[in-house]
Amino acid sequence: MTAILPGLELVGVSHTFGNKTVIQGLDLVVPDGSLTCLLGPSGCGKTTVLRLAAGLETLQVGQIKINDVCVADVNNTIPPETRNVGLMFQDYALFPHLTVLRNVSFGLNSLPTGSRDVLAKEALARVGMLDAASFYPHMLSGGEQQRVALARAAAPSPGVMLLDEPFSGLDTELRASLRQDTLRLIKETGATTLMVTHDPMEAMLVADHLALMNGGRVVQAGLPMDLYRQPNTPFCARFLGEAIEYIGFVRSGEVVTPLGSVPSENAKEGDEVVVLVRPEALNLRPESEGQGIIATVGGRRDLGLQTKLELRLESDDEPVHVNLPAQDLPLTGSKVAVSLDFTMVFVFPVRDR
């Protein structure tokens, strides 16, 4: 197995604001050249991690390394301007009194004026904003301002890019377009990238590597699909996708649920456990063709490529819902046999709920 080379690494980092601890004992490795998404609920400390990595907050506890070089610890810190880091803020943070060209060239002050303008124009061209070089930020739409902010972050060719909720506040079509342009630019530059988001679908879509935060810590990290298919806590399972939830007790290595018996090999006899079932774990066959729990197909809601079906189980008063491809669906009112794909069913001790 090839060793993961960290492009950005935070080790044992803790941070407080007044009496409030926002990060505690955080360890995070962003693989070299990867796009890593830092995912988690609002208030879990994601943006503070970005600001610490950029040098905009003074490190209180721990160590931060870029390409295996320490840029901050409790005794010393390298200032932001010499960390070779590009930062794109959630609110764009463009200077209103500067033109688009001057905004982008602002981070290139160490170069001669002529070289600054050349690099700034190249960065604007890469995001399709060269024609707006003489405009001021208030003359641009939100999406255009976002592209300028991206060009400014990328213009110095930083080794590390830090993006804070870069697509929030944009409509669906513009969000998809800008996301593709951002991914293309990141791949072209080869920068190690850490992107903050609270949107699991977005993280799964764009990330090479995913780090899930909760309560100021990284609680699971790895390939996006590994986190989705092999969550190590109920929080991870719930945060990364829908789950049907049951509580039960282990008997002879199994937990009986309204959807059938579920293996529970890692739990002890008599343990109370929470069972989380991904909707895609439900396999449906006509009642006459399959074995399983019998359910009646209730209402349906068209979602485009998929349809959400309501299933009313004979063994439970609470209906369950499952998304299926929009073709070959069972008819409303028909009976189906429901079986489970246990690779998408997760069992945890109730104490970990």
C-alpha positions in Angstrom: 0.0 0.0 0.0 1.3 3.4 -1.0 1.9 5.7 2.0 -0.2 8.9 2.2 2.1 12.0 2.0 0.5 14.9 3.9 0.4 18.2 2.1 -1.3 19.8 5.1 -1.3 18.3 8.6 -2.8 19.4 11.9 -1.7 17.5 15.0 -3.3 17.7 18.4 -4.8 21.1 17.7 -7.1 22.7 20.3 -8.6 26.2 20.2 -10.8 28.3 22.4 -12.6 31.6 22.1 -13.0 33.0 25.6 -14.5 30.1 27.7 -15.8 28.3 24.6 -13.7 25.4 23.2 -14.3 25.1 19.5 -11.6 22.6 18.6 -10.3 19.9 20.9 -7.5 17.5 20.2 -8.0 17.6 16.4 -5.8 15.5 14.1 -6.2 16.0 10.4 -4.2 14.9 7.4 -4.8 16.4 4.0 -3.1 14.2 1.4 -0.6 15.9 -0.9 -2.3 17.1 -4.1 -5.8 16.0 -2.9 -9.0 17.8 -2.7 -10.1 17.0 0.9 -13.5 18.1 2.1 -13.9 19.0 5.8 -17.5 18.2 6.5 -19.6 18.7 9.5 -22.6 20.5 11.1 -22.6 24.2 11.7 -20.6 25.3 14.7 -18.3 22.2 14.8 -15.1 24.2 14.2 -14.6 23.8 10.4 -13.9 27.4 9.6 -11.6 27.8 12.6 -9.5 24.9 11.3 -9.1 26.8 8.0 -8.2 30.0 9.7 -5.6 28.2 11.8 -4.1 26.6 8.8 -3.9 29.9 7.0 -2.3 31.6 10.0 -5.2 34.0 10.5 -5.7 32.7 14.1 -2.8 32.2 16.5 -2.3 28.5 17.3 -2.9 27.8 21.0 -2.2 24.1 21.2 -0.7 21.6 18.8 1.2 21.8 15.6 0.5 22.6 11.9 2.7 21.4 9.0 2.7 22.2 5.3 4.7 19.7 3.2 6.2 18.3 6.4 7.5 21.8 7.4 6.2 23.1 10.7 4.5 26.5 10.1 3.0 26.8 13.6 3.4 25.4 17.0 3.0 26.9 20.5 6.4 28.6 20.3 6.7 29.8 16.8 4.5 30.7 13.8 5.1 31.6 10.2 3.0 34.5 9.1 0.2 33.9 6.6 1.9 35.7 3.7 4.8 33.3 3.8 2.9 30.0 4.1 2.3 29.7 0.4 -1.4 29.3 1.1 -4.4 30.6 -1.0 -7.6 31.3 0.9 -11.1 31.8 -0.5 -13.5 33.2 2.0 -17.2 32.3 2.1 -18.2 36.0 1.7 -15.6 36.5 -1.2 -13.9 39.4 0.8 -13.1 41.4 -2.3 -11.9 44.9 -1.9 -14.8 47.2 -3.0 -12.4 50.1 -3.9 -10.2 48.0 -6.2 -10.9 46.8 -9.7 -11.2 43.1 -10.4 -7.6 43.1 -11.8 -6.2 44.9 -8.7 -8.1 42.5 -6.4 -6.5 39.5 -8.1 -3.0 41.1 -8.2 -3.2 42.1 -4.5 -1.5 38.9 -3.4 1.3 39.3 -5.9 2.9 42.4 -4.3 6.3 40.8 -4.1 6.5 40.8 -8.0 7.2 43.7 -10.3 4.0 45.5 -11.4 4.2 44.1 -15.0 4.5 40.5 -13.8 1.7 41.0 -11.3 -0.7 42.1 -14.1 0.3 39.2 -16.4 -0.3 36.6 -13.7 -3.5 38.3 -12.5 -4.9 38.3 -16.1 -3.9 34.7 -16.6 -5.8 33.8 -13.4 -8.9 35.8 -14.5 -8.8 34.1 -17.9 -8.8 30.7 -16.3 -12.1 31.4 -14.6 -13.6 33.3 -17.5 -13.5 36.8 -16.0 -10.8 38.5 -18.0 -13.3 40.8 -19.7 -14.3 42.1 -16.3 -10.8 43.1 -15.3 -11.6 46.8 -15.2 -14.9 46.3 -13.3 -15.5 46.9 -9.6 -16.9 44.1 -7.3 -20.3 45.9 -7.0 -20.7 45.6 -10.8 -20.6 41.8 -10.6 -23.1 39.1 -9.8 -22.5 36.8 -6.8 -21.3 34.0 -9.1 -18.9 36.4 -10.9 -17.5 37.7 -7.5 -17.0 34.1 -6.5 -14.9 33.5 -9.7 -12.8 36.5 -9.0 -12.2 35.4 -5.4 -11.1 32.0 -6.8 -8.8 33.7 -9.3 -7.3 35.8 -6.5 -6.6 32.7 -4.3 -5.0 30.8 -7.2 -3.0 33.6 -8.8 0.1 33.1 -6.6 0.1 29.4 -7.4 -0.1 28.4 -3.8 0.9 24.9 -2.6 -2.2 24.8 -0.4 -5.7 26.1 -1.2 -8.2 26.7 1.6 -11.8 27.1 0.5 -14.5 28.1 3.0 -18.0 27.1 1.8 -17.1 28.3 -1.7 -20.5 27.5 -3.3 -22.9 28.5 -0.6 -25.5 31.1 -1.5 -25.5 30.2 -5.3 -28.5 28.9 -7.2 -28.4 25.2 -8.2 -27.3 25.7 -11.8 -24.6 28.3 -11.0 -23.4 26.2 -8.1 -22.8 23.2 -10.4 -21.1 25.3 -13.0 -18.8 27.0 -10.6 -18.0 23.8 -8.8 -16.8 22.2 -12.1 -14.7 25.3 -12.9 -13.2 25.2 -9.4 -12.4 21.5 -9.6 -10.7 22.0 -13.0 -8.6 24.9 -11.7 -7.5 23.0 -8.6 -6.5 20.0 -10.7 -4.6 22.2 -13.1 -2.6 23.9 -10.3 -2.0 20.6 -8.4 -2.5 22.4 -5.1 -3.3 20.5 -1.9 -6.8 21.7 -1.2 -9.0 21.7 2.0 -12.6 22.7 1.3 -15.1 23.3 4.1 -18.7 22.4 3.5 -21.7 21.3 5.5 -23.3 19.6 2.5 -22.7 15.8 2.5 -23.8 15.4 -1.2 -21.4 18.1 -2.3 -18.6 16.5 -0.3 -19.2 13.1 -1.7 -19.4 14.6 -5.2 -16.1 16.5 -5.3 -13.8 15.1 -2.6 -10.8 12.8 -3.1 -10.6 12.5 0.6 -13.2 13.3 3.3 -12.8 14.3 7.0 -16.0 14.4 9.1 -16.0 16.7 12.1 -18.2 16.8 15.1 -17.8 18.6 18.4 -14.4 20.1 17.5 -12.8 16.8 16.4 -12.3 14.8 13.2 -14.4 11.7 14.0 -13.7 9.8 10.8 -11.6 10.3 7.7 -10.9 8.4 4.5 -12.3 7.9 1.0 -15.8 9.3 0.7 -17.4 6.0 -0.3 -15.7 4.3 2.6 -17.2 6.7 5.1 -20.6 6.2 3.5 -20.4 2.4 3.4 -18.4 1.8 6.6 -19.4 4.6 9.1 -17.7 4.0 12.5 -20.4 5.8 14.6 -24.2 6.5 14.3 -23.4 10.1 13.8 -21.3 9.3 10.7 -24.0 7.1 9.3 -26.7 9.6 9.8 -24.8 12.7 8.6 -23.7 11.1 5.3 -27.1 9.9 4.2 -30.6 8.8 5.0 -31.1 5.9 7.4 -34.1 4.1 8.8 -33.6 3.6 12.5 -34.6 0.9 14.9 -33.7 0.0 18.5 -33.4 -3.6 19.6 -31.6 -6.2 21.7 -29.1 -8.8 20.5 -30.4 -12.3 20.7 -28.3 -15.2 19.4 -26.1 -12.8 17.3 -29.1 -11.1 15.7 -31.4 -8.1 16.2 -35.0 -8.4 15.3 -36.4 -5.4 13.4 -39.6 -4.7 11.5 -37.5 -5.2 8.3 -36.3 -8.6 9.5 -33.4 -10.0 11.5 -30.1 -8.3 11.2 -26.7 -9.9 12.1 -24.9 -8.3 15.0 -21.6 -10.2 15.2 -19.7 -7.5 17.2 -22.3 -7.1 20.0 -22.7 -9.2 23.1 -25.8 -11.2 23.9 -28.5 -8.9 25.4 -26.8 -5.6 24.3 -29.2 -2.8 23.4 -28.2 -1.6 19.9 -29.3 0.9 17.3 -29.8 -0.4 13.8 -29.4 2.0 10.9 -30.6 0.9 7.5 -29.7 2.8 4.3 -32.9 3.0 2.1 -30.9 1.5 -0.8 -30.4 -1.6 1.4 -34.1 -2.5 0.8 -34.6 -5.0 -2.1 -38.1 -5.3 -3.3 -39.7 -8.2 -5.2 -43.3 -9.0 -6.0 -44.8 -10.9 -3.1 -45.1 -14.1 -5.3 -41.5 -14.0 -6.3 -39.5 -13.4 -3.2 -39.0 -14.1 0.5 -38.9 -11.4 3.1 -41.0 -9.0 5.1 -44.3 -8.3 3.4 -45.1 -4.7 2.7 -47.8 -2.8 0.9 -46.8 0.0 -1.5 -48.3 3.2 -0.4 -47.8 6.7 -1.8 -45.1 7.8 -4.2 -43.3 11.0 -4.9 -41.6 11.6 -8.2 -38.0 13.0 -7.7 -36.9 12.9 -11.4 -34.5 10.1 -11.9 -35.8 8.4 -8.8 -39.1 7.9 -7.1 -39.7 7.9 -3.3 -42.0 5.0 -2.3 -43.8 4.6 0.9 -43.9 1.0 2.2 -46.3 0.0 4.9 -45.0 -3.1 6.7 -47.3 -5.8 8.0 -44.9 -6.0 11.0 -44.9 -2.3 11.9 -47.3 0.7 12.1 -44.5 3.1 11.1 -44.1 3.3 7.2 -40.6 3.4 5.7 -39.5 5.2 2.5 -37.1 4.1 -0.2 -35.8 5.8 -3.3 -35.9 3.6 -6.5 -35.1 4.2 -10.1 -38.1 5.8 -11.8 -38.8 2.8 -14.1 -40.2 -0.7 -13.3 -41.8 0.4 -10.0 -44.3 -1.7 -8.1 -47.9 -0.4 -8.4 -49.5 1.6 -5.5 -51.4 -0.9 -3.4 -49.4 -3.9 -4.5 -47.7 -6.2 -2.1 -43.9 -6.7 -2.2 -41.4 -8.9 -0.3 -38.7 -6.8 1.3 -35.2 -8.2 2.0 -32.1 -6.4 3.1 -28.6 -6.0 1.7 -26.7 -6.2 5.0 -23.6 -4.4 3.6 -25.7 -1.2 3.9 -27.1 -2.0 7.4 -25.1 -0.7 10.4 -25.4 -1.8 14.1 -24.0 0.2 17.0 -24.3 0.1 20.8 -27.1 2.4 22.0 -24.6 4.3 24.1 -23.0 5.6 20.9 -26.3 7.1 19.6 
